[in-house]
């Protein structure tokens, strides 16, 4: 039997999530998996960099992303699948 925490994370599979990395980058994409070290994989992801001096946020398509749990600052669900 799986724990309530695992059941909750499993319910997010396929959902659009937003991850913040320790270096300030933000990734938005479809949540594919998370392991016990909290390493996260997203598919169809876009990367957003902090706004530059012009106040513009840089955005680029990066596809498949694996963010190590050691660098995961925040995890939030944008749209449930």
C-alpha positions as CSV (number, residue, x, y, z in Angstrom):
1,X,0.0,0.0,0.0
2,X,1.4,3.4,-0.9
3,X,1.7,6.3,1.5
4,X,-0.6,9.3,1.3
5,X,2.4,11.4,0.2
6,X,3.1,9.1,-2.7
7,X,-0.6,9.0,-3.7
8,X,-0.7,12.8,-3.7
9,X,2.5,13.2,-5.9
10,X,1.2,10.4,-8.2
11,X,-2.1,12.4,-8.7
12,X,0.0,15.2,-10.3
13,X,1.4,12.9,-13.1
14,X,0.8,14.5,-16.5
15,X,-0.2,17.9,-14.9
16,X,1.5,21.1,-15.8
17,X,3.9,22.0,-13.0
18,X,6.2,24.9,-12.2
19,X,9.6,24.2,-10.7
20,X,12.0,26.7,-9.3
21,X,15.7,25.8,-9.3
22,X,18.3,27.0,-6.8
23,X,20.0,29.2,-9.5
24,X,16.8,31.2,-10.0
25,X,15.6,29.5,-13.2
26,X,12.0,28.4,-13.5
27,X,10.8,25.4,-15.5
28,X,7.2,24.8,-16.6
29,X,6.2,21.5,-18.2
30,X,4.3,18.2,-17.9
31,X,5.2,16.3,-14.7
32,X,6.5,12.8,-15.6
33,X,8.1,11.5,-12.4
34,X,9.8,12.1,-9.1
35,X,12.1,9.7,-7.2
36,X,12.9,9.3,-3.5
37,X,15.7,11.9,-3.8
38,X,13.1,14.4,-5.2
39,X,14.8,14.4,-8.7
40,X,12.0,15.6,-11.0
41,X,11.5,15.0,-14.7
42,X,9.3,17.3,-16.9
43,X,8.5,16.9,-20.6
44,X,7.7,19.6,-23.1
45,X,9.3,22.1,-20.7
46,X,10.1,25.8,-21.1
47,X,12.7,27.6,-19.1
48,X,12.2,31.1,-17.8
49,X,15.1,33.2,-16.6
50,X,14.8,36.2,-14.2
51,X,13.9,39.5,-15.7
52,X,16.9,41.4,-17.0
53,X,17.5,45.1,-16.7
54,X,14.8,45.9,-19.2
55,X,12.3,44.0,-17.1
56,X,11.8,41.3,-19.8
57,X,11.7,37.7,-18.8
58,X,13.7,35.4,-21.1
59,X,11.8,32.2,-22.2
60,X,13.0,29.2,-24.2
61,X,11.8,25.7,-25.0
62,X,14.0,23.0,-23.5
63,X,11.9,19.9,-24.0
64,X,12.8,17.1,-21.5
65,X,14.3,18.4,-18.2
66,X,15.6,16.5,-15.1
67,X,16.0,18.8,-12.1
68,X,18.1,17.3,-9.3
69,X,16.3,17.3,-6.0
70,X,19.2,19.1,-4.4
71,X,18.5,22.1,-6.6
72,X,14.7,22.0,-6.3
73,X,13.5,25.1,-4.4
74,X,9.7,24.9,-5.1
75,X,7.2,22.7,-6.9
76,X,3.7,23.9,-7.7
77,X,0.9,22.6,-9.9
78,X,-0.3,25.0,-12.6
79,X,-3.0,22.8,-14.3
80,X,-4.2,19.4,-13.1
81,X,-4.3,16.7,-15.8
